[in-house]
């Protein structure tokens, strides 16, 4: 006795839904993604954002939301028979008219392609990389802190300096920090990037493309849902007692940042059709954070390298810009 394959694995002829249908779908999905966070019991919801219990509840809810959205995708967008001609055949994410629903959702892996996307986004962080190398070089002859630099009695090698600058602090983090800090790292580097890419790229990009929007329009439309989904952070800040003016400034900045970042990863997803690629980019950017210009402070140990680091930032932006020609060439 044979059983038919699950809907996610069976052949899927993707429908060409109307823009109104897809807009409503994206709005409902983004609302469910954020609204689910407020299903947390009141006693848990009142805890600080980085409390272990708060983190576990929120991680569970967003993962459940993503699982439901993934399972519903074939029912919403897969049809029997010929789904019509693909308008945007040049985009790798939808070039096959008949494939599994998982393929449309971006669940494919190609090491060369996905690492190339990660390397592309890493060029933006050439400045921080040079900063880290400068600190490593100084650590051979000095004890290097955030804003201190004390000479050593005897110099050490690069390997020992690497252990002191990176490995020991990492080991110390896992040994000495509490569970809440570890769960916060897991949230920021694994669960949040995965859940957001599944919901806002995997589940939204192809339906928007199939509705007739151009790739450029899709790349700038998806971030609006993505950025709006982050606006609930303003409510959390107000609840924590932050004044309204500061919350407004932070919210506008965060919305602008998430929109720009969302446009980039949406573009990467359209070009590669790879959820792992955009997940790696998202996780890496969360790890690196926003640029740190502390090296311009005269008290910084790497102040003497400020021109080199500044040039690294500038060159990294240029590399990032010219890296788009890799995709434009069809790679």
MIKE-134787 format. One line per field, with one value per residue (C-alpha): x, z, y; residue number from 1; residue in three letters. Coordinates in Angstrom, 3 decimals. Layout:
# MIKE-134787
x	c(X,...)
z	c(Z,...)
y	c(Y,...)
pos	c(NUM,...)
code	c(ala,...)
//
This chain:
# MIKE-134787
x	c(0.000,1.488,0.776,0.846,3.686,2.901,1.695,5.002,6.935,4.530,4.683,3.250,1.900,2.029,-1.031,-0.979,-2.935,-4.294,-2.332,-5.230,-5.240,-1.472,-1.508,-4.204,-2.222,1.004,-0.837,-2.473,0.821,2.784,-0.028,-0.080,3.710,3.659,0.256,1.277,3.894,1.089,-0.571,2.051,0.461,0.268,2.692,5.280,4.543,5.349,8.848,11.867,12.409,15.637,14.168,14.649,10.927,9.899,12.424,11.316,7.646,8.275,10.593,7.962,5.180,7.071,8.248,4.682,3.502,6.169,5.301,1.593,2.374,4.643,2.074,-0.711,1.342,0.434,-3.283,-3.131,-0.938,-0.613,-3.167,-3.831,-2.792,-0.992,-0.557,0.118,3.283,5.720,6.050,9.486,11.281,14.697,14.356,15.859,13.232,10.380,12.067,10.559,6.845,6.449,8.413,7.787,6.253,9.399,11.394,9.163,9.649,13.421,14.373,17.354,21.070,23.986,27.214,28.931,25.893,24.911,28.427,28.868,25.823,27.227,30.621,28.862,27.178,30.399,32.127,30.044,31.872,35.397,35.921,35.079,37.238,40.234,39.453,39.556,42.853,44.342,43.319,44.837,48.112,48.202,47.466,50.888,52.571,49.741,46.834,43.971,40.656,37.737,39.460,42.740,46.052,48.710,52.178,53.141,56.416,57.016,55.370,53.254,52.483,49.442,47.906,48.069,46.743,43.848,43.015,43.058,41.016,38.373,38.466,38.737,35.895,33.686,34.421,33.886,30.491,29.248,30.715,29.866,26.727,23.256,20.681,18.867,21.957,22.479,18.843,19.050,22.003,20.100,17.148,19.213,21.484,19.328,15.604,14.808,16.734,15.256,11.671,11.786,13.287,10.728,7.813,8.910,10.975,10.098,6.326,5.908,8.338,7.056,3.347,4.171,6.162,3.365,0.832,2.527,4.854,8.339,11.339,12.329,8.833,8.801,12.231,10.895,7.403,8.358,10.436,7.346,5.723,9.062,9.651,6.084,6.456,9.246,7.178,5.807,9.234,8.098,5.348,7.875,10.127,7.233,6.257,9.835,9.549,11.501,10.279,8.130,10.631,13.435,11.056,10.031,13.649,14.594,11.481,12.099,15.744,14.850,12.146,14.591,17.291,14.985,13.522,16.961,18.105,14.822,15.157,18.644,17.714,14.544,16.732,19.100,16.194,14.740,18.122,19.092,15.824,17.731,16.395,19.719,21.574,19.393,19.315,23.127,23.182,20.567,22.324,25.708,24.316,22.651,25.982,27.935,25.318,25.540,28.938,31.000,32.843,34.503,37.848,37.632,37.839,41.375,41.041,40.504,43.463,43.100,42.915,46.261,44.668,41.695,42.583,43.093,39.800,37.900,39.272,38.157,34.592,34.670,36.267,33.793,30.853,32.400,32.951,29.355,28.106,30.185,29.269,25.809,27.356,27.866,24.085,23.486,25.764,23.356,25.376)
z	c(0.000,-1.035,0.474,-1.393,-0.434,2.062,0.471,1.243,-0.676,-3.523,-6.861,-6.584,-9.461,-7.911,-8.416,-9.668,-6.845,-7.046,-5.404,-2.984,-1.914,-1.324,0.505,2.854,3.325,4.160,6.548,8.374,8.581,9.944,12.408,13.578,13.899,16.234,17.826,18.896,21.161,23.236,23.821,26.525,30.016,31.775,34.542,31.904,29.684,32.543,32.911,31.304,27.624,28.386,31.189,30.479,30.811,28.545,25.903,25.944,25.569,22.684,20.904,21.127,19.811,16.778,15.840,16.066,13.889,11.279,11.340,10.777,7.965,6.294,6.538,5.177,2.212,-0.214,0.586,-0.077,-3.175,-4.830,-7.488,-9.659,-13.270,-15.086,-12.895,-15.895,-17.254,-14.773,-15.425,-13.841,-15.226,-14.709,-10.923,-9.551,-6.839,-9.326,-12.484,-12.137,-12.932,-11.111,-7.943,-4.285,-2.024,0.114,-2.884,-3.202,0.527,-0.005,1.631,-0.568,0.133,-2.148,-0.224,-2.922,-3.540,0.089,1.350,-1.497,-0.222,3.317,2.089,0.229,3.364,5.351,3.171,4.957,8.152,6.804,9.252,12.349,10.992,10.710,14.226,15.536,13.738,15.170,18.682,18.026,16.911,19.984,22.265,21.437,23.403,25.529,27.736,25.661,27.165,25.796,26.659,28.181,26.833,29.351,28.192,28.870,30.510,27.719,24.288,23.297,19.948,17.753,18.799,22.482,21.703,19.758,22.727,25.056,22.831,21.536,22.919,26.652,26.665,24.758,27.218,30.104,28.688,28.643,32.047,34.054,32.566,33.685,31.652,30.590,28.792,26.978,25.908,24.716,22.494,21.117,20.394,18.680,16.630,15.836,16.541,15.618,12.296,11.346,12.257,10.594,7.383,7.195,7.772,5.918,3.077,2.647,2.970,1.318,-1.555,-4.094,-3.626,-4.161,-7.298,-8.580,-7.990,-10.748,-8.779,-10.195,-8.246,-7.315,-6.028,-4.007,-2.522,-1.190,-0.253,1.994,4.324,5.049,6.690,8.275,9.629,10.864,12.751,14.781,15.822,18.818,20.413,21.008,23.274,25.243,25.664,26.893,29.322,30.628,31.399,28.469,27.597,24.479,22.575,22.937,21.940,18.804,17.741,18.356,16.537,13.432,13.321,13.807,11.133,8.643,9.485,9.293,6.015,4.392,5.755,4.742,1.189,0.931,2.191,0.064,-2.980,-1.968,-1.558,-4.966,-6.605,-4.838,-3.684,-0.578,2.948,4.465,2.685,4.091,7.511,7.637,6.643,9.238,12.013,11.117,11.108,14.476,15.847,14.503,15.361,14.230,13.407,16.463,15.981,19.375,17.615,16.982,20.732,21.781,24.750,22.432,22.192,18.384,18.013,16.205,13.500,12.977,9.388,8.389,10.030,8.439,5.033,5.781,6.320,3.067,1.047,2.515,1.308,-2.173,-2.204,-1.124,-3.929,-6.617,-5.230,-6.716,-10.155,-9.141,-9.056,-12.096,-14.007,-13.309,-10.540)
y	c(0.000,3.337,6.735,10.057,12.416,15.187,18.451,20.178,17.509,16.802,18.592,22.100,24.164,27.613,29.789,33.372,35.041,38.569,41.409,41.984,38.338,38.341,41.692,40.360,37.137,39.030,41.336,38.417,36.521,39.500,40.254,36.628,36.652,39.665,39.088,35.614,37.168,38.670,35.309,34.836,34.608,37.981,37.035,36.081,39.098,41.481,40.063,41.835,41.052,39.171,37.031,33.328,32.481,35.361,34.275,30.619,31.513,33.895,31.478,28.748,30.989,32.344,28.852,27.537,30.448,29.644,25.950,26.666,29.138,26.572,23.769,26.000,27.260,24.409,24.800,28.545,28.675,25.256,24.318,21.282,21.415,24.194,27.243,29.454,30.963,32.437,36.139,36.372,33.307,34.908,34.662,31.475,31.172,30.591,29.343,25.849,25.775,22.443,21.782,21.034,23.657,23.484,24.716,27.769,28.373,28.413,25.111,24.304,24.282,25.021,25.664,27.760,29.955,30.440,31.142,33.647,35.582,35.529,36.770,39.557,40.886,40.402,43.003,45.656,44.708,45.108,48.002,45.903,43.062,45.418,46.689,43.112,42.434,45.640,44.562,41.138,42.725,44.967,42.013,40.586,43.341,44.801,43.802,45.184,46.270,48.270,51.575,50.428,49.232,48.160,46.986,43.355,42.421,39.899,39.731,36.725,35.090,35.610,32.280,33.187,36.665,35.101,32.893,35.874,38.184,35.769,32.233,32.987,35.563,33.089,30.279,32.689,33.668,30.077,29.255,32.354,33.934,32.910,30.977,34.162,35.513,32.207,32.011,35.628,34.693,31.696,33.977,36.674,34.401,31.359,31.485,35.111,35.057,31.669,32.565,35.985,34.639,31.813,34.197,37.334,35.899,32.228,32.641,36.061,36.579,34.047,34.887,38.572,37.741,35.517,38.299,40.294,42.572,43.075,41.744,45.309,46.063,42.848,43.583,46.895,45.672,42.753,44.979,47.081,44.064,43.158,46.671,47.036,43.761,45.367,48.390,46.499,47.022,50.623,49.351,47.336,50.381,52.542,49.795,49.790,53.517,54.999,58.518,58.944,61.136,58.582,55.782,57.727,58.308,54.671,53.427,55.562,54.477,50.809,50.954,52.520,49.967,46.934,48.208,48.542,45.203,43.570,44.892,43.389,39.912,39.940,40.699,37.890,35.482,36.392,35.866,32.638,31.073,30.025,30.324,29.113,31.937,34.714,33.030,33.059,36.741,37.647,35.736,37.241,40.801,40.213,39.003,41.969,44.606,48.213,49.782,50.701,53.993,53.832,53.546,57.304,57.951,58.909,56.552,53.561,51.135,51.098,54.905,54.821,52.655,54.966,55.902,52.276,51.251,54.148,53.184,49.629,50.823,52.790,49.995,47.510,49.599,49.766,45.998,45.484,47.727,46.047,42.638,43.072,42.592,38.939,38.522,40.720,38.360,35.525,33.849)
pos	c(1,2,3,4,5,6,7,8,9,10,11,12,13,14,15,16,17,18,19,20,21,22,23,24,25,26,27,28,29,30,31,32,33,34,35,36,37,38,39,40,41,42,43,44,45,46,47,48,49,50,51,52,53,54,55,56,57,58,59,60,61,62,63,64,65,66,67,68,69,70,71,72,73,74,75,76,77,78,79,80,81,82,83,84,85,86,87,88,89,90,91,92,93,94,95,96,97,98,99,100,101,102,103,104,105,106,107,108,109,110,111,112,113,114,115,116,117,118,119,120,121,122,123,124,125,126,127,128,129,130,131,132,133,134,135,136,137,138,139,140,141,142,143,144,145,146,147,148,149,150,151,152,153,154,155,156,157,158,159,160,161,162,163,164,165,166,167,168,169,170,171,172,173,174,175,176,177,178,179,180,181,182,183,184,185,186,187,188,189,190,191,192,193,194,195,196,197,198,199,200,201,202,203,204,205,206,207,208,209,210,211,212,213,214,215,216,217,218,219,220,221,222,223,224,225,226,227,228,229,230,231,232,233,234,235,236,237,238,239,240,241,242,243,244,245,246,247,248,249,250,251,252,253,254,255,256,257,258,259,260,261,262,263,264,265,266,267,268,269,270,271,272,273,274,275,276,277,278,279,280,281,282,283,284,285,286,287,288,289,290,291,292,293,294,295,296,297,298,299,300,301,302,303,304,305,306,307,308,309,310,311,312,313,314,315,316,317,318,319,320,321,322,323,324,325,326,327,328,329,330,331)
code	c(unk,unk,unk,unk,unk,unk,unk,unk,unk,unk,unk,unk,unk,unk,unk,unk,unk,unk,unk,unk,unk,unk,unk,unk,unk,unk,unk,unk,unk,unk,unk,unk,unk,unk,unk,unk,unk,unk,unk,unk,unk,unk,unk,unk,unk,unk,unk,unk,unk,unk,unk,unk,unk,unk,unk,unk,unk,unk,unk,unk,unk,unk,unk,unk,unk,unk,unk,unk,unk,unk,unk,unk,unk,unk,unk,unk,unk,unk,unk,unk,unk,unk,unk,unk,unk,unk,unk,unk,unk,unk,unk,unk,unk,unk,unk,unk,unk,unk,unk,unk,unk,unk,unk,unk,unk,unk,unk,unk,unk,unk,unk,unk,unk,unk,unk,unk,unk,unk,unk,unk,unk,unk,unk,unk,unk,unk,unk,unk,unk,unk,unk,unk,unk,unk,unk,unk,unk,unk,unk,unk,unk,unk,unk,unk,unk,unk,unk,unk,unk,unk,unk,unk,unk,unk,unk,unk,unk,unk,unk,unk,unk,unk,unk,unk,unk,unk,unk,unk,unk,unk,unk,unk,unk,unk,unk,unk,unk,unk,unk,unk,unk,unk,unk,unk,unk,unk,unk,unk,unk,unk,unk,unk,unk,unk,unk,unk,unk,unk,unk,unk,unk,unk,unk,unk,unk,unk,unk,unk,unk,unk,unk,unk,unk,unk,unk,unk,unk,unk,unk,unk,unk,unk,unk,unk,unk,unk,unk,unk,unk,unk,unk,unk,unk,unk,unk,unk,unk,unk,unk,unk,unk,unk,unk,unk,unk,unk,unk,unk,unk,unk,unk,unk,unk,unk,unk,unk,unk,unk,unk,unk,unk,unk,unk,unk,unk,unk,unk,unk,unk,unk,unk,unk,unk,unk,unk,unk,unk,unk,unk,unk,unk,unk,unk,unk,unk,unk,unk,unk,unk,unk,unk,unk,unk,unk,unk,unk,unk,unk,unk,unk,unk,unk,unk,unk,unk,unk,unk,unk,unk,unk,unk,unk,unk,unk,unk,unk,unk,unk,unk,unk,unk,unk,unk,unk,unk,unk,unk,unk,unk,unk,unk)
//
